[in-house]
Amino acid sequence: MCGIFGVVVSDPPLDLEEGVLEKMAEVLAHRGPDACGIWRGRQVALGHTRLAIIDLSSSANQPLCNEDGSVWLVYNGEIYNFLELRGELIEKGHRFRSQTDSEVLVHLWEEEGPALVERLRGMFAFAIWDEGEGVLFLARDRMGQKPLYFASLSDRFVFASEVKSILQLPDFEPRPSLMAIHHYLVYQSVPSPYSAFEGVEQLPPAHCLLWRGGRFSVRRYWKLSYGDQFSMGTEGEVSRVEEELVFRLKEAVGMRLVSDVPLGAFLSGGIDSSMVVALMAECMDRPVKTFSIGFHEEEYDELRYARVVSRAFGTEHYELVVTPRAQEIFSRLVWHYNEPFADASAIPTFYVCQLAREHVTVVLSGDGGDENFAGYGRYLGLERYSFFRNMAHKWRYWGFFRSGGILSNIRRWMRLSRTHLDYYYRIAHFHELYQSSFYTLEFLSQLRHYRTIDFMLEKYAHSDGRTFLDATLDFDFQNYLPDTLMTKTDIASMAHSLEVRSPLLDHVLIEFVARIPSDWKLREGVGKYIFKRVAGRYLPGEIIHRRKMGFGVPLDHWFRHQLREFAYDTLLSQRAVERGYFQRKAVEDLLDRHQRGEDWQYLLWNLLMLELWHLMFVDRVLLPPVGEEG
């Protein structure tokens, strides 16, 4: 993995303040500690911090260019089919200076232009500058595994892997985006295309951007389809689908084992990571290195299951029982995440990445299993619904139609069913029923034309899923997976200069799984139904049938003990109250009710991470952790 950044102007020459590019690189150094490169052209500057994975020589350092220096690249990620593409390009006469996957992109651009992105199988965020055409091209992978932010300023266009790199421009004043904060409070992370900073956007997953002469356009290049379903009415049809599923899983894992540095796997003891480890053990000629994190609190500890899998496949197993000192890790989390982020599993993810990096540079993970095969508990019951039920119940949700114009209300009415609303309440933190009692009148008035549920309904409206469950999986692939899960994985791993590869997010595998009917994913209250049938060939029964735990931390306990005073002081401070987002009495009441035994841990964590982000990135009074400013 790496960090990338760049600046382009429509009216050359490029005139940047002294040291700006170096500062942009410095704050991305954790993403790529092995090399740093900056290239300046007449109109553009590109920068790269490198974590060397394939071809460790200096010939693979970036920015890199084609034979005549007319096409330049900065790239973050891994292209798993690069050897196949490289062979095609060599046959067409292209000359390569390195063995890295990065150089394939430069020559593929010469052959196919923007269409090159459709040929790639992997995770990536990259920028190509074509000197002859005066074009800057940005692209992000289909699942959003690698981040990419951009800002179009008055005289320049800038992009970077992390927002903090863009903030190094002296004329950029960080201001919070109220719309992004509004969505964050509901969805626990800032969804693309928003960013927490006014004037900065995320390039959404499966999208590319073309800049030319001061103007840019964004287009989607890939969309997951649930429309063409397999027939699975006979034993023969079921058997054929299961056999191809096994083949696709093995292929996805095998492609991700190419590395010139030590490689291992995360192992929680859940079915997803266990299956990945099982297939790695089948493909590799040496023991798999596996890494697990545990807690002293039994309800959060999965080490027993991880040990079962480790023994079954003879892995070289490493584990750590952690007692997180929450306040000590706060500044590190806030600094690395760049934006408010309320998924508390960021803490154990941070620690397991730290453990793994002591032994390897690359790990495989089980991310994506729940979205592919309907593994989350929140999906239970959704298999019974279709889009054509519950229309008569819409009158109950009049609260969703009290804001916005007539046309937006009609559109919302047409899209909203009881099932949509049920799922929204399952995933939302500060949903509309809370907002009226928590938000100040000023904050409510600024957002009066916007309902966060519309963000969800828009995704459902463009899904071709035949069942509500399929459409919901589609929604989570577009929202929760990239904006929360992939953000968490990327940031936690890059904080420790660790590359994470996710075989279950291979887009060819995902396209295949999307064709499996939803009743083979969630059946009679059992999620991952077909995946468990297949995994049963490899994994012990107690792993297949164990209760899903998730990757949680004891927030409820922390807010009543070691975080109690800190939470009160931070959330009720004069600075926090004067931001004008929340009613002080409502926040104080939430804190008090949690102390009395009610469970408000997730809302409190949401509020706390938002305020700490403000203190570090907007007010600049909470300092970055010493030694991690870059």
C-alpha angles and dihedrals in degrees: 000000000000147000122251134189141160148170128214132181129200094217110050147241100074107231114189130171113260114273096009096118091048090053091049088054095044095060089052095049093106089062092056119015097163100073142353125206135178126187123191124200129177092267105017144038123203128192137189139183111199135217101188114224108144121033101007093201125109090248087077094054118119153273087053132176145199125265097284099034095246096118122050131188142196114182141178122193143031130288106206096192094048095117091058092047092045091055091052092050094048089053088055091054104262117147121219126207096191143028094237127119090231096073091058089070094058094054094039088057089055090054103038110012115204091352089072090088091068090061095057125102110191146047119302153145115191146157127215123193115200106198095191094051097036088231132143114199124193126185138179127199123261097256098038094244091148121048128229128180130184141181130197106212129183096272105010146038117223134185137179145165090247132028093233089070091057089048089066090076104104094220094053112098112196111233125168118250107230092202091053091048090049090055093042092056089056103036099031092236136051108266122219136285085036127075128193089248122078109243096021123100137188118233100235121237115273091022135113132197129214119199122191130162096346096313129095139189130199125209137176113240099183137031127184113237128206094177105096103062126186119246107241102170098118134050090244093055091047091049092051092051092047093050092050090047090056090048092050092048093050091047093050092049094044094052090056096056095077107111141134091209133060115292136198143149142251111243120193095162091246120127096257100054091036092056091049090051091048092054092044090054089052092051101040130076094212135050115284114243108229131191130202137175125208139184134216089236105087096214090061098040122100100165093112091062094044089055091052090056093043091054092045093057101029096241126175093245129202125181140172131199106211134197099195115214093215098198092050093055096043098087091047092051095046093047096049097042093054090199134051108284122181105184101113092199083080085087100060089037089056091052097046090051089051090051094047094049090061088068111021142020098216130043134180119223138194095235113144101036095108094049093046099046105024098254103154118100090229089071094064111118095015093102089072095061133085129183093255099065135087097024090136091062096063093097088070092067099059088133088075092058101051094092136051131036129305094262094050090049092051090049091049091048092053093050102039121092130165089257093055090051093047091054092044090056090048093058104028124096107187097020124170095279090061098038095069091056099038106036120078118243089250093054091046092051092052090054099037094117095049130077117186090216088067088067088059096042091053090059092048091049091061097045120105093203111139094209130044089243092057091047089049092051087050090051092050091049088056099039121016097032100053100027099044113011099038093040089054093048096045096046097043093047096043090049084067098035091249126143117221120198121193115202093184088062094059102131094221089055091046092051089052095048091048088065092058108099114254094240087066090057100044115025128166092339094313115120124205088026099163093035090056091050090055095040089053087075090064112021135067114259094244089061094048095050103033122121114267110246107175123212101286139157130212097261093150090059094044094054090054095046131012095016097039100096094036092053094049093046095046101042096041097042119125090245092055094046093048092058084080098222103112139030108250093220092053093052093046090049090052091053092047094048091053090053089053091059104271116128113243097139097127097049091047092050089049091053094043096052091048092053094046090051089053091050094052105036106024106027093026093211096116105073125220114254114279111263094015100077085106 
